[in-house]
Amino acid sequence: MYKYWGFGLHITSEIEFPELLPFDFKHADVNITLGEIPAVDAITLFSMGRITYKMNDRELVFSVDGLTSYYVTGGNSIVIQPYPSDVQERVVRLFVLGAAMAGILQQRRQIPLHTAAVIVNGRLTLIAGQSGAGKSTTLAGLRKRQYKIFSDDITVLEELPDDDRISGIASYPMIKLWENSMKTLQLDDRSFPIVPGFEKYGFFFHGAFDTQHYPVERIILLDAQDEMEGIHHKQLYGSEAFAAVVQHIYKASFFRQPTMRALCFDVISKLVNGSEVHQVSRPFICEPDALLDVVTSIM
């Protein structure tokens, strides 16, 4: 069995995950195995694209057309249905690191936020944005400017005893960039395509990866808009800040049950009350350095 650290958890796996951090431990929090998927009595059933989800209070099953199925239970187990030899294992892993781990976190009553993060003076700056807003490109640009990268795609929120602030835990040490961002940032390494046939590539930072938790000091929300001139920045407060941040919960459809909605409300409220929330809006065509200058001025 392979042993890893990821999402703040000790993970054992039957299959290798180069995306995760190799780590030694005695007791696993999560076990990833290959096996048959049991029948599940679904309370919630929905589809998104080529993925079908079934959920109840303790179990999640999802099937990806043309790939395989996954079973997540108890906050400690992921079972992957054996897949044909012609299926790319890299794609199988991608869904473990996404939906399956989101299911694990939901079952453990932890909230994943769809944000990148950097460490500034021992505290976290989270960077969020809808697809195309420039989140990962901004993170890669910050790395070139010698900022310490904490996480690219997902930050796990954590409530600590006797602390009014919310802390963040990194997911795994890889930044994902599209081809156009690669060209803009003048990056040449295309040795790890995320998905065959897509011009999106992964960059590892295992040697600089930090497994500690840090308090969240600020959240920067990136937004790309048509017919906008220049880059605009404003700070958000109160209910406006809450509404802007809550939409970045990763796999929000997993958190729609009443108890989960209450948890999300409490944690996100505590997050925005204990940190600054900034919105940075830019035109779709924008020089990365100009955006970076605005982002770093906030940090």
C-alpha positions as CSV (number, residue, x, y, z in Angstrom):
1,M,0.0,0.0,0.0
2,Y,1.1,3.5,-0.8
3,K,1.0,6.1,2.0
4,Y,0.3,9.8,1.5
5,W,-0.7,13.1,3.1
6,G,-3.4,15.1,1.4
7,F,-6.3,17.4,2.5
8,G,-5.0,17.2,6.1
9,L,-5.5,13.4,6.2
10,H,-3.3,10.3,6.3
11,I,-4.2,8.3,3.2
12,T,-3.3,4.7,2.2
13,S,-3.9,3.6,-1.4
14,E,-3.7,0.5,-3.6
15,I,-2.8,2.7,-6.5
16,E,0.0,5.3,-6.8
17,F,-0.8,9.0,-6.6
18,P,2.1,11.1,-7.8
19,E,-0.1,14.2,-7.0
20,L,-0.1,13.5,-3.3
21,L,2.7,13.9,-0.8
22,P,4.4,10.6,0.3
23,F,4.1,10.4,4.1
24,D,4.8,7.9,6.8
25,F,2.3,7.2,9.6
26,K,0.9,4.4,11.7
27,H,-2.8,4.9,11.4
28,A,-4.7,5.9,8.2
29,D,-7.6,8.3,8.1
30,V,-8.7,7.3,4.6
31,N,-8.2,4.0,2.7
32,I,-8.4,3.9,-1.1
33,T,-9.0,0.5,-2.5
34,L,-10.1,-1.3,-5.7
35,G,-13.3,-3.3,-5.3
36,E,-17.0,-3.8,-6.2
37,I,-19.4,-1.0,-5.6
38,P,-22.3,-1.9,-3.3
39,A,-25.9,-0.8,-3.8
40,V,-26.8,2.4,-2.0
41,D,-30.2,3.6,-0.8
42,A,-30.1,7.1,-2.2
43,I,-31.7,10.1,-0.4
44,T,-30.3,12.4,-3.0
45,L,-29.8,11.6,-6.7
46,F,-28.6,14.0,-9.4
47,S,-26.4,14.2,-12.5
48,M,-23.9,16.8,-13.7
49,G,-22.6,16.3,-17.2
50,R,-21.4,12.7,-17.6
51,I,-21.4,12.0,-13.8
52,T,-24.3,10.6,-11.8
53,Y,-24.3,10.9,-8.0
54,K,-26.2,9.0,-5.3
55,M,-26.0,10.1,-1.7
56,N,-27.3,9.4,1.7
57,D,-26.1,10.5,5.2
58,R,-23.1,8.2,5.2
59,E,-22.5,7.1,1.6
60,L,-21.7,8.6,-1.8
61,V,-21.6,6.7,-5.1
62,F,-20.8,8.4,-8.3
63,S,-20.3,7.0,-11.8
64,V,-18.4,8.6,-14.6
65,D,-19.6,7.5,-18.1
66,G,-16.8,5.7,-20.0
67,L,-14.6,5.5,-16.9
68,T,-15.6,3.8,-13.7
69,S,-17.6,4.2,-10.4
70,Y,-16.6,5.3,-6.9
71,Y,-18.0,4.5,-3.5
72,V,-17.2,6.8,-0.6
73,T,-18.4,6.0,3.0
74,G,-17.9,6.8,6.6
75,G,-15.5,9.6,5.9
76,N,-12.7,7.0,5.8
77,S,-13.1,4.8,2.7
78,I,-13.0,5.2,-1.1
79,V,-13.6,2.2,-3.2
80,I,-12.8,2.4,-7.0
81,Q,-14.5,-0.1,-9.2
82,P,-11.9,-2.0,-11.2
83,Y,-11.5,-0.4,-14.6
84,P,-10.4,-1.6,-18.1
85,S,-6.8,-1.6,-18.9
86,D,-7.3,1.0,-21.7
87,V,-8.6,3.6,-19.1
88,Q,-6.1,6.2,-18.2
89,E,-5.3,5.8,-14.5
90,R,-4.4,9.5,-14.4
91,V,-8.1,10.3,-15.1
92,V,-9.3,7.8,-12.5
93,R,-7.1,9.6,-10.0
94,L,-8.4,13.0,-11.0
95,F,-11.9,12.0,-9.8
96,V,-10.5,10.7,-6.5
97,L,-8.8,14.0,-5.8
98,G,-12.0,15.9,-6.7
99,A,-15.4,14.4,-6.0
100,A,-14.3,11.4,-3.9
101,M,-12.2,13.5,-1.5
102,A,-15.0,16.1,-1.4
103,G,-17.3,13.3,-0.3
104,I,-14.8,12.2,2.4
105,L,-14.6,15.8,3.7
106,Q,-18.4,16.2,3.7
107,Q,-18.8,13.0,5.7
108,R,-16.2,14.2,8.2
109,R,-18.1,17.6,8.4
110,Q,-15.3,19.6,6.9
111,I,-15.8,22.2,4.2
112,P,-13.5,22.4,1.1
113,L,-13.3,25.8,-0.5
114,H,-12.5,26.0,-4.2
115,T,-9.6,28.4,-3.7
116,A,-5.8,28.7,-4.2
117,A,-3.8,29.9,-1.3
118,V,-0.5,31.6,-0.5
119,I,1.2,32.1,2.9
120,V,2.0,35.7,3.8
121,N,3.6,36.4,7.2
122,G,2.3,33.1,8.7
123,R,-1.3,33.6,7.5
124,L,-3.3,32.6,4.4
125,T,-4.5,34.6,1.5
126,L,-7.1,32.6,-0.3
127,I,-7.7,33.3,-4.0
128,A,-11.0,32.3,-5.6
129,G,-12.7,32.8,-8.9
130,Q,-15.0,31.1,-11.4
131,S,-13.5,29.2,-14.3
132,G,-11.6,31.6,-16.5
133,A,-11.1,34.3,-13.8
134,G,-7.4,33.7,-13.6
135,K,-7.0,31.9,-10.2
136,S,-4.3,29.4,-11.1
137,T,-2.6,31.8,-13.5
138,T,-2.4,34.3,-10.7
139,L,-1.1,31.7,-8.3
140,A,1.7,30.7,-10.8
141,G,2.5,34.4,-11.2
142,L,2.8,34.8,-7.5
143,R,5.1,31.8,-7.4
144,K,7.4,33.5,-9.9
145,R,7.4,36.5,-7.6
146,Q,8.7,34.3,-4.8
147,Y,5.5,34.1,-2.8
148,K,5.1,30.8,-0.9
149,I,2.4,28.7,-2.5
150,F,0.1,26.8,-0.1
151,S,-2.5,25.2,-2.3
152,D,-3.8,25.5,-5.9
153,D,-7.3,24.2,-6.2
154,I,-8.8,23.3,-2.9
155,T,-8.3,24.6,0.7
156,V,-9.9,22.7,3.5
157,L,-11.5,24.9,6.2
158,E,-10.9,24.0,9.8
159,E,-12.3,25.3,13.1
160,L,-9.7,25.2,15.9
161,P,-10.7,25.1,19.6
162,D,-10.4,28.5,21.4
163,D,-9.8,30.4,18.1
164,D,-12.3,32.8,16.5
165,R,-10.6,32.5,13.2
166,I,-11.0,29.8,10.5
167,S,-7.7,28.1,9.5
168,G,-6.9,26.4,6.2
169,I,-5.3,23.1,5.2
170,A,-3.7,22.5,1.8
171,S,-5.0,19.8,-0.5
172,Y,-2.0,18.5,-2.5
173,P,1.2,20.0,-4.1
174,M,0.2,20.6,-7.7
175,I,-0.7,23.7,-9.7
176,K,-2.9,23.1,-12.8
177,L,-2.5,25.5,-15.8
178,W,-4.1,25.8,-19.2
179,E,-1.9,26.1,-22.3
180,N,-2.7,29.8,-22.8
181,S,-1.6,30.5,-19.2
182,M,1.6,28.5,-19.8
183,K,2.4,30.7,-22.8
184,T,1.6,33.9,-20.9
185,L,3.9,32.9,-18.0
186,Q,6.5,31.6,-20.4
187,L,6.5,28.1,-18.8
188,D,7.9,25.2,-20.8
189,D,7.3,22.0,-18.8
190,R,4.4,20.1,-20.3
191,S,5.5,16.7,-19.0
192,F,2.4,16.1,-16.8
193,P,-0.9,16.6,-18.8
194,I,-3.8,16.5,-16.4
195,V,-6.2,14.8,-18.9
196,P,-5.2,13.3,-22.2
197,G,-6.5,15.4,-25.1
198,F,-6.8,18.6,-23.0
199,E,-4.1,21.3,-23.0
200,K,-3.9,21.5,-19.2
201,Y,-0.8,20.6,-17.3
202,G,0.3,20.0,-13.7
203,F,3.3,21.4,-11.9
204,F,4.4,19.8,-8.7
205,F,5.9,21.6,-5.6
206,H,6.3,18.6,-3.3
207,G,9.6,20.0,-1.9
208,A,8.0,23.2,-0.8
209,F,4.6,21.8,0.3
210,D,3.5,22.8,3.8
211,T,1.2,20.4,5.7
212,Q,0.6,22.8,8.6
213,H,-2.7,24.7,9.1
214,Y,-2.7,28.5,9.1
215,P,-5.3,31.1,9.9
216,V,-7.0,32.8,7.0
217,E,-6.3,36.5,6.9
218,R,-7.9,37.5,3.6
219,I,-9.9,36.2,0.6
220,I,-9.4,37.7,-2.8
221,L,-12.2,37.0,-5.3
222,L,-11.3,37.3,-8.9
223,D,-13.9,38.1,-11.5
224,A,-13.5,38.5,-15.3
225,Q,-16.1,40.6,-17.2
226,D,-17.0,41.7,-20.7
227,E,-16.8,45.4,-21.6
228,M,-14.8,46.4,-18.6
229,E,-11.9,48.9,-18.8
230,G,-9.1,48.4,-16.3
231,I,-8.9,46.5,-13.1
232,H,-11.3,47.4,-10.3
233,H,-10.9,46.5,-6.6
234,K,-13.3,46.8,-3.7
235,Q,-13.5,45.4,-0.2
236,L,-16.7,43.5,0.7
237,Y,-18.4,43.4,4.1
238,G,-21.2,41.6,5.9
239,S,-23.8,39.8,4.0
240,E,-22.2,40.8,0.6
241,A,-19.0,39.2,1.7
242,F,-20.8,36.0,2.9
243,A,-22.7,35.7,-0.4
244,A,-19.6,36.1,-2.5
245,V,-17.5,33.6,-0.5
246,V,-20.2,30.9,0.1
247,Q,-20.5,30.2,-3.7
248,H,-17.0,28.9,-3.7
249,I,-17.6,25.9,-1.6
250,Y,-16.2,23.0,-3.6
251,K,-18.8,20.5,-4.7
252,A,-21.6,22.6,-3.1
253,S,-24.2,20.1,-4.2
254,F,-22.8,17.7,-1.5
255,F,-23.7,20.2,1.2
256,R,-27.4,20.7,0.5
257,Q,-28.8,18.6,3.4
258,P,-30.1,20.8,6.3
259,T,-27.4,19.8,8.7
260,M,-24.7,20.5,6.1
261,R,-26.3,23.9,5.1
262,A,-26.2,24.9,8.8
263,L,-22.5,23.8,9.0
264,C,-21.7,25.8,5.9
265,F,-23.5,28.9,7.3
266,D,-21.6,28.7,10.6
267,V,-18.2,28.1,9.1
268,I,-18.4,30.7,6.3
269,S,-19.9,33.3,8.6
270,K,-16.9,32.8,11.0
271,L,-14.5,32.9,8.0
272,V,-15.8,36.2,6.7
273,N,-16.1,37.7,10.2
274,G,-12.4,36.9,10.9
275,S,-10.8,37.9,7.6
276,E,-10.9,40.6,4.9
277,V,-12.8,39.9,1.7
278,H,-11.7,41.7,-1.5
279,Q,-13.2,41.6,-5.0
280,V,-10.9,42.2,-8.0
281,S,-12.7,42.5,-11.3
282,R,-10.8,42.6,-14.6
283,P,-11.5,42.5,-18.4
284,F,-11.2,39.1,-20.1
285,I,-8.2,40.4,-21.9
286,C,-5.8,41.5,-19.2
287,E,-2.1,41.6,-18.7
288,P,-1.2,39.1,-15.9
289,D,1.4,41.4,-14.4
290,A,-1.2,44.2,-14.1
291,L,-3.6,41.8,-12.3
292,L,-0.7,40.6,-10.1
293,D,0.2,44.1,-9.2
294,V,-3.3,44.7,-7.9
295,V,-3.4,41.4,-6.0
296,T,-0.1,41.9,-4.3
297,S,-1.1,45.5,-3.3
298,I,-3.9,43.9,-1.3
299,M,-1.6,41.3,0.3
